[in-house]
C-alpha cells in the first residue's frame, strides 16, 4: 500500500512540474531570408535545387603537337605449308638439346602472313637466394615454313631450365604495333 501511495505521489509531482501556468508558451516564427527552401522531411528543411551555369572558356590559341610517326615491323607473307609433322602445334611440342652453357631449341613454323619473328627464352627452375639471373631471349625471323631453331646461350652448367617460344605478330586488323603469344614450351631440361 505504501508503494502504491509513493507511486501516485511521484506521478502527481511529475505532471505538476511539467505544466506551469506562470511561463509563456514558446512561439515559432518562420524566417524567409536566404535561399529558397523546400520541405523534404517533416521538421527539416533542405535548400531547393538551383541550376547554375558556368562560363565557357576561350579556345586555346596554341595547338598541341602531333605524335611522331613510327613504323611497325612488317610481316612477310609466306607460301602455304604442307601438313605439319605429328606433334607440331602443341604447346609442349618443343625439342631442346642442351649442352653445358647453351641449348638448341627447335619448333615447327607453320607459315603465316602476320608473323614478324619468334623469341626463345630460358627460365631457370633452380631456387636462387638473392639476385636472380637476367632473362634474355634469342630472336629468329622465319623465312620458309618448317622447323626453326635457335641457340640460347649464357646458361649455367648443371641447372634446370624451361624453354619458351613466343610468336611476335602484327595485328591482322591493321592496327599499329605488335603483340606476342606463347606457342611452345619445354618440360624441365637440365644443362650438362
Buried (B, 14 or more C-beta within 10 A) or exposed (E): EEEEEEEEEEEEEEEEEEEEEEEEEEEEEEEEEEEEEEEEEEEEEEEEEEEEEEEEEEEEEEEEEEEEEEEEEEBEEBEEBEEBEEEBEEEEBBBBEBEEBBBBBBBBBBBBEBBBBBBBBBBBEEEEEEEEBEEEBBEBEBEEBBEBEBEBEEBBEEBBBBBBBBBBBBEEEEEEEBEEEEBBBBEEBEBE
